[in-house]
Amino acid sequence: MDDEAAPQAGPRNALTDVRGIRVGHHTAIGGGFLTGTTVILAPDGGMAAGVDVRGGGPATHETDLLDPTASVERIHALVLTGGSAYGLATCTAVMNELADRGVGLPVGPQVGEVVPLVPGAALLDLGRGGSFRNRPTAEFGTLALAAALSPGNTDAGRTAQGCIGAGTGAVASNLKGGVGTASVVLPSGVTVAALVAVNAAGSPVDRRTGELLGAHLLLPADGPTPAVPAGAARQAVLEVTGRRPVSRPFTGGTGGTAEREAVPGTIENTTLVVVATDAALTKSQCTKLAAVAQDGLARALNPVHTMFDGDIVFGLSTGTAGAPSTTDFHQITVAGADVVTRAIVRGLLAAATTHTSAGHWPSWSDLAASDQK
């Protein structure tokens, strides 16, 4: 394939390459916290959305709105968060803040009588910062939305990856997970992009070589293709990702010294995915976009969609690029799966080795380079 035909990333190589979408994160690290919240804010007028849930343990808010048979056509924001079901309080906070700005579905005759439509999903990172009770509160949603709305939210904030927002406490098969994002511009001019919080029960690593499973789909804009680990580095990667989850202590109170032991072998996961396009899709098409994008998880993580995951993909459309033909829609869904794989790999590469009183989670990058130190 020549360079002209090769896929090209968007200018930011991020979800925010889809025109009109804004992203904001709130991150809490230290003092018993290792968690956060990410808000994806729709352009004025909202965005069409669908969802595909395949994990056995999802924690969600208002996802029934996204069924193609539901009457609502557009949503106003989407929330990804840590904290398992507790973290879903962030969705209500985002609703309240948007309502104060007059953003929402009109439900009454007076100005401001609106209901913002804000679906969301949470991953399980409870206790990883050291305290089980230190998890996202409503304020996390408020602060993440403020970051998305802030004029000072520069490209660095819009494209941030690694231990940030909903990916702050994420872990993937004992490796440190995090937020990853990627985009592609199709020959038609349509943009397709993804943002992923990688918190998987399955492994992102090839059990023969120690390399990241999805690395072969990276584009030049994603940076140098990571080298295949060799020798001691390969052994380190395979040893860490081959371990069963271990029990870990965490404080159970608010400032107390008592500690409770987690159940040995507990698996605590869920990978959260957003895939978006500026093509004008219907709710049914957004749902299909989300369903095909699940293949992107399967290329980068093994296994996926288990009873211990709550894997969920949201499909979004801002509609600024016009309605696609049948062939163009096919290309959009194919690209959606690819950007999800790339976003997962980029999130793992951006993650930093993390240590708290609850555990130690090395990054793949540090382990893969360990024989060079």
BAMAR-117230 format. One line per 3 residues: number of its first residue (from 1); their letters; for each residue x, y, z of C-alpha. Coordinates in Angstrom, 2 decimals, decimal comma. Example, Ala and Ser with C-alpha at 12.3 -4.5 7.8 and 13.67 -1.06 7.14 Angstrom:
% residues 2
1	AS	12,30:-4,50:7,80 ~ 13,67:-1,06:7,14
END
This chain:
% residues 373
1	MDD	0,00:0,00:0,00 ~ 1,46:3,39:-0,95 ~ 1,57:6,36:1,42
4	EAA	-1,32:8,13:-0,33 ~ -3,62:5,16:0,26 ~ -2,47:4,54:3,83
7	PQA	-4,84:5,62:6,62 ~ -4,08:9,05:8,06 ~ -4,75:10,17:11,62
10	GPR	-6,54:13,44:12,30 ~ -4,61:16,54:13,38 ~ -4,87:15,74:17,10
13	NAL	-5,06:11,94:16,71 ~ -7,78:12,05:19,34 ~ -11,53:11,88:19,91
16	TDV	-11,66:15,66:19,68 ~ -10,81:15,44:15,97 ~ -14,55:14,78:15,57
19	RGI	-15,69:18,37:15,18 ~ -17,81:19,68:18,03 ~ -16,85:17,08:20,63
22	RVG	-15,12:18,34:23,76 ~ -13,38:16,19:26,37 ~ -12,61:17,02:30,00
25	HHT	-10,96:14,96:32,74 ~ -10,80:15,12:36,51 ~ -8,07:13,04:38,13
28	AIG	-7,51:12,16:41,79 ~ -4,20:10,58:42,81 ~ -2,88:10,31:46,37
31	GGF	-4,43:10,39:49,82 ~ -6,08:7,03:49,18 ~ -7,34:8,03:45,72
34	LTG	-6,45:6,50:42,37 ~ -9,46:7,23:40,21 ~ -11,11:9,86:38,03
37	TTV	-13,86:10,90:35,65 ~ -14,01:11,82:31,96 ~ -16,79:13,84:30,31
40	ILA	-17,44:13,81:26,56 ~ -19,51:16,89:25,78 ~ -21,73:17,06:22,70
43	PDG	-21,77:20,03:20,33 ~ -24,69:22,44:20,48 ~ -27,82:20,51:19,57
46	GMA	-26,52:17,22:20,95 ~ -25,34:14,08:19,20 ~ -26,88:10,79:18,10
49	AGV	-25,75:7,82:20,14 ~ -25,97:4,05:20,41 ~ -24,48:1,49:22,76
52	DVR	-23,30:-2,12:22,75 ~ -22,79:-3,88:26,11 ~ -21,08:-7,28:26,09
55	GGG	-19,40:-7,57:29,47 ~ -21,05:-9,60:32,20 ~ -20,84:-6,92:34,90
58	PAT	-21,64:-3,46:33,52 ~ -22,29:-0,37:35,67 ~ -24,30:2,05:33,54
61	HET	-26,56:5,10:33,64 ~ -29,41:5,83:31,19 ~ -28,15:3,45:28,50
64	DLL	-31,75:2,39:27,76 ~ -32,16:5,83:26,17 ~ -29,81:4,71:23,41
67	DPT	-31,90:1,77:22,24 ~ -32,98:2,46:18,64 ~ -36,61:1,96:19,72
70	ASV	-36,43:4,67:22,41 ~ -37,95:8,04:21,51 ~ -34,94:10,20:22,38
73	ERI	-32,84:11,03:19,33 ~ -29,86:12,91:20,77 ~ -27,84:13,11:23,97
76	HAL	-26,01:16,08:25,47 ~ -23,00:14,49:27,16 ~ -21,48:11,14:28,03
79	VLT	-19,66:10,24:31,24 ~ -16,96:7,62:31,80 ~ -15,82:7,18:35,39
82	GGS	-14,06:5,08:37,93 ~ -15,67:4,02:41,18 ~ -17,90:1,22:39,87
85	AYG	-21,61:1,91:40,48 ~ -20,72:4,52:43,11 ~ -19,09:6,61:40,41
88	LAT	-22,35:7,00:38,49 ~ -23,17:9,92:40,81 ~ -20,97:11,89:38,43
91	CTA	-23,66:11,59:35,72 ~ -26,25:13,35:37,87 ~ -23,79:16,14:38,59
94	VMN	-23,16:16,68:34,88 ~ -26,93:16,73:34,31 ~ -27,38:19,43:36,96
97	ELA	-24,57:21,57:35,59 ~ -25,90:21,35:32,02 ~ -29,42:22,15:33,23
100	DRG	-28,09:25,30:34,89 ~ -26,81:26,30:31,44 ~ -30,17:25,57:29,81
103	VGL	-28,84:22,54:27,96 ~ -31,21:19,59:27,72 ~ -34,42:18,15:26,36
106	PVG	-37,26:20,70:26,79 ~ -39,95:19,18:29,03 ~ -41,88:22,27:30,15
109	PQV	-43,23:25,58:28,83 ~ -40,74:27,77:30,69 ~ -37,18:28,58:29,71
112	GEV	-34,78:26,28:31,54 ~ -37,30:23,49:32,04 ~ -35,04:20,88:30,50
115	VPL	-33,68:17,42:31,24 ~ -30,10:16,90:30,03 ~ -29,61:13,41:28,61
118	VPG	-26,33:12,08:29,98 ~ -25,68:8,34:29,68 ~ -22,61:6,99:31,38
121	AAL	-20,64:3,94:32,47 ~ -18,20:3,12:35,25 ~ -15,22:0,82:35,59
124	LDL	-14,19:-0,96:38,77 ~ -11,09:0,57:40,34 ~ -12,29:0,54:43,96
127	GRG	-9,55:0,50:46,57 ~ -6,62:0,77:44,18 ~ -5,53:4,06:45,70
130	GSF	-5,45:2,48:49,15 ~ -8,91:3,43:50,44 ~ -12,08:1,73:49,27
133	RNR	-14,13:4,81:50,17 ~ -12,00:7,22:48,16 ~ -13,93:7,07:44,90
136	PTA	-15,53:9,55:42,48 ~ -18,25:11,75:43,93 ~ -20,65:14,10:42,16
139	EFG	-17,96:16,78:42,32 ~ -15,78:14,75:39,95 ~ -18,46:15,12:37,28
142	TLA	-18,72:18,85:37,89 ~ -14,95:19,32:37,60 ~ -14,58:17,12:34,51
145	LAA	-17,38:19,05:32,77 ~ -15,74:22,34:33,75 ~ -12,51:21,09:32,15
148	ALS	-14,38:20,23:28,94 ~ -15,99:23,68:28,85 ~ -12,87:25,63:29,79
151	PGN	-11,37:27,88:27,10 ~ -8,04:27,01:28,68 ~ -8,48:23,33:27,80
154	TDA	-5,69:23,30:25,22 ~ -4,75:20,54:22,81 ~ -2,70:18,95:25,59
157	GRT	-5,86:18,60:27,66 ~ -7,98:17,43:24,74 ~ -5,52:14,71:23,74
160	AQG	-4,22:13,62:27,16 ~ -3,58:9,91:27,63 ~ -2,45:7,52:30,32
163	CIG	-3,27:7,84:34,02 ~ -5,93:10,51:33,67 ~ -9,68:10,81:34,10
166	AGT	-11,59:7,53:33,98 ~ -8,35:5,66:33,30 ~ -6,51:6,85:36,41
169	GAV	-7,03:3,64:38,37 ~ -7,29:1,32:35,39 ~ -5,38:-1,98:35,24
172	ASN	-5,09:-4,52:32,42 ~ -3,96:-8,02:33,39 ~ -1,73:-6,63:36,20
175	LKG	-0,26:-3,98:33,88 ~ -1,12:-0,32:34,43 ~ -3,95:0,69:32,15
178	GVG	-5,22:4,15:31,31 ~ -6,93:6,38:28,80 ~ -5,98:6,11:25,14
181	TAS	-7,31:7,96:22,12 ~ -6,86:7,82:18,33 ~ -8,44:9,03:15,11
184	VVL	-8,44:8,48:11,36 ~ -9,62:10,57:8,42 ~ -11,18:8,46:5,68
187	PSG	-10,76:9,17:1,94 ~ -14,31:10,59:1,97 ~ -13,16:13,24:4,47
190	VTV	-15,15:11,70:7,33 ~ -13,37:11,48:10,70 ~ -13,67:8,44:12,97
193	AAL	-12,11:8,50:16,43 ~ -12,09:6,66:19,74 ~ -11,36:7,18:23,41
196	VAV	-10,86:4,13:25,65 ~ -10,33:3,61:29,37 ~ -8,41:0,30:29,40
199	NAA	-9,27:-1,72:32,51 ~ -9,38:-5,29:31,26 ~ -9,51:-8,73:32,86
202	GSP	-7,93:-10,07:29,67 ~ -4,32:-9,60:28,66 ~ -3,15:-7,05:26,09
205	VDR	-0,01:-9,11:25,48 ~ 0,88:-11,84:22,99 ~ 1,74:-14,84:25,18
208	RTG	4,49:-15,96:22,78 ~ 6,37:-12,71:22,29 ~ 5,34:-10,28:25,03
211	ELL	4,38:-7,60:22,49 ~ 1,10:-5,72:22,61 ~ -1,56:-7,56:20,61
214	GAH	-2,87:-4,52:18,75 ~ 0,46:-2,86:17,96 ~ 0,38:-3,99:14,31
217	LLL	-2,50:-1,57:13,64 ~ -0,65:1,53:14,83 ~ -0,19:4,36:12,32
220	PAD	2,91:6,54:11,91 ~ 1,09:9,32:13,80 ~ 0,89:7,01:16,82
223	GPT	4,67:7,13:17,21 ~ 7,32:4,50:16,67 ~ 6,04:0,93:16,70
226	PAV	7,09:-0,46:20,08 ~ 9,93:-2,94:19,89 ~ 9,21:-6,59:20,65
229	PAG	10,63:-7,25:24,12 ~ 13,47:-9,75:24,28 ~ 15,32:-11,71:26,91
232	AAR	14,67:-10,59:30,48 ~ 12,19:-7,96:29,33 ~ 10,06:-10,54:27,58
235	QAV	10,12:-12,76:30,65 ~ 9,14:-9,82:32,86 ~ 6,16:-8,95:30,67
238	LEV	4,96:-12,55:30,48 ~ 5,43:-13,13:34,19 ~ 3,41:-10,06:35,21
241	TGR	0,57:-10,63:32,76 ~ 0,46:-14,35:33,51 ~ -0,23:-13,88:37,23
244	RPV	-3,63:-14,30:38,77 ~ -4,99:-11,16:40,45 ~ -3,78:-10,98:44,04
247	SRP	-5,53:-9,98:47,23 ~ -4,77:-6,45:48,37 ~ -5,34:-4,45:51,53
250	FTG	-7,26:-1,22:51,65 ~ -8,57:1,00:54,42 ~ -12,24:0,58:55,01
253	GTG	-13,01:3,74:56,98 ~ -12,52:7,46:56,76 ~ -9,14:8,00:58,29
256	GTA	-9,17:4,88:60,44 ~ -6,36:2,38:60,59 ~ -8,46:-0,75:60,18
259	ERE	-7,81:-2,63:56,98 ~ -9,87:-5,25:55,18 ~ -8,47:-7,95:52,92
262	AVP	-9,86:-8,18:49,40 ~ -11,09:-11,59:48,31 ~ -8,10:-13,57:46,93
265	GTI	-8,22:-13,82:43,16 ~ -10,79:-11,05:42,78 ~ -11,01:-9,78:39,20
268	ENT	-12,06:-6,16:39,00 ~ -12,42:-4,83:35,49 ~ -14,38:-3,16:32,66
271	TLV	-13,06:-1,43:29,55 ~ -15,02:1,67:28,57 ~ -15,03:2,75:24,92
274	VVA	-16,34:5,72:22,97 ~ -16,16:5,66:19,16 ~ -17,40:8,71:17,28
277	TDA	-17,73:10,13:13,79 ~ -18,76:13,40:12,20 ~ -20,83:11,51:9,62
280	ALT	-24,59:11,89:10,14 ~ -25,67:8,52:11,54 ~ -29,04:7,39:12,85
283	KSQ	-29,37:5,84:16,30 ~ -29,48:2,41:14,66 ~ -26,28:3,15:12,76
286	CTK	-24,62:4,43:15,95 ~ -25,56:1,14:17,61 ~ -24,04:-0,82:14,73
289	LAA	-20,91:1,35:14,89 ~ -20,60:0,45:18,58 ~ -21,17:-3,26:17,88
292	VAQ	-18,51:-3,49:15,18 ~ -16,11:-1,47:17,35 ~ -16,23:-4,31:19,89
295	DGL	-13,99:-6,14:17,42 ~ -11,37:-3,54:18,22 ~ -11,32:-4,78:21,81
298	ARA	-10,99:-8,38:20,67 ~ -7,91:-7,53:18,59 ~ -6,14:-5,84:21,50
301	LNP	-7,28:-7,82:24,57 ~ -7,69:-11,55:25,21 ~ -10,15:-12,59:26,50
304	VHT	-12,81:-9,88:26,32 ~ -16,51:-9,66:27,23 ~ -16,08:-12,04:30,16
307	MFD	-18,32:-12,37:33,21 ~ -15,70:-10,36:35,11 ~ -15,77:-7,40:32,70
310	GDI	-18,44:-4,80:32,04 ~ -17,12:-4,02:28,57 ~ -19,23:-1,36:26,89
313	VFG	-18,91:0,65:23,66 ~ -20,77:3,88:22,94 ~ -21,17:4,95:19,31
316	LST	-21,57:8,70:18,69 ~ -22,38:10,89:15,68 ~ -22,19:14,67:15,51
319	GTA	-23,55:14,73:11,97 ~ -21,51:17,65:10,66 ~ -20,15:15,71:7,64
322	GAP	-23,46:14,60:6,13 ~ -25,13:11,20:5,77 ~ -22,94:8,37:4,45
325	STT	-23,76:6,00:1,62 ~ -24,03:2,29:2,40 ~ -20,42:1,79:1,29
328	DFH	-19,21:4,79:3,29 ~ -21,00:3,52:6,39 ~ -19,25:0,17:5,98
331	QIT	-15,90:1,99:5,89 ~ -16,85:3,99:8,99 ~ -17,60:0,85:11,00
334	VAG	-14,39:-0,84:9,86 ~ -12,41:2,26:10,82 ~ -14,20:2,36:14,17
337	ADV	-12,85:-1,05:15,14 ~ -9,33:-0,05:14,08 ~ -9,26:3,23:16,03
340	VTR	-10,45:1,40:19,14 ~ -7,54:-1,05:18,88 ~ -5,10:1,82:18,36
343	AIV	-6,56:3,75:21,29 ~ -6,14:0,73:23,57 ~ -2,49:0,31:22,57
346	RGL	-1,79:4,04:22,89 ~ -3,39:4,09:26,35 ~ -1,20:1,22:27,53
349	LAA	1,92:2,85:26,08 ~ 1,08:6,16:27,79 ~ 0,35:4,59:31,19
352	ATT	2,91:5,14:33,94 ~ 4,05:2,54:36,45 ~ 1,99:3,14:39,58
355	HTS	2,49:2,14:43,21 ~ 0,06:2,66:46,10 ~ -0,47:0,95:49,46
358	AGH	-2,92:-1,33:47,63 ~ -0,56:-2,61:44,98 ~ 2,08:-2,11:42,31
361	WPS	1,18:-2,00:38,61 ~ 4,09:-1,69:36,17 ~ 3,58:-0,21:32,73
364	WSD	4,20:-2,35:29,67 ~ 6,70:0,22:28,43 ~ 8,83:-0,01:31,58
367	LAA	8,81:-3,81:31,59 ~ 9,57:-4,04:27,88 ~ 12,60:-1,80:28,32
370	SDQ	13,83:-3,52:31,48 ~ 16,67:-5,43:29,75 ~ 18,04:-2,16:28,42
373	K	18,53:-0,52:31,82
END
